[in-house]
Amino acid sequence: MKKDNPKRRKAKDNPYTIFFCKETGKYYLSFKDGQGEHHRFEIDKSLYDTFDSFELEDLSMLNEFDNHTEHSELTEASLNKRAFHKPESVEEIVCERLRNEQLHNAISELPDIQRRRLTLYCFGGLTYEQIAEIEGCSHVAVIHSLEKAKTAIKVKLKSIE
């Protein structure tokens, strides 16, 4: 019996095979049952076409999976390599906390006026003019205070290093 079955790959969970016998002009469906016995049934053309369309849909899904799904093993290390924002190491976190603590200590050692104006400018987001209005002074005085505060903080942080 000469078979003419569609030459295509099938999904792993597809238990049946369809084919057309050129000699007899008939369509067949074959499969193995749960006990491993092979069965073959003659089917009509419309049923053959239905099974054929199911196989084509399966093939389409297989191609979609192959083309659009990542098949590599995803481990924590491989995900970290591809991360947009890399996670910080313990050393980086500790160093940043130490720097922040040193900065906080340097700011706390400033005179009250400089500390207050620096806090309003850097952490409060206020402009020189807004701080000058709050403090009741000129914006030049605010600029001068902030420059002195920044210089004192730099000197303090350099002495720590």
Summary of the structure (lengths in Angstrom):
residues: 161
radius of gyration: 38.0
end to end distance: 88.5
largest distance: 105.3
contacts: 357
relative contact order: 0.07
helix: 57%
strand: 13%
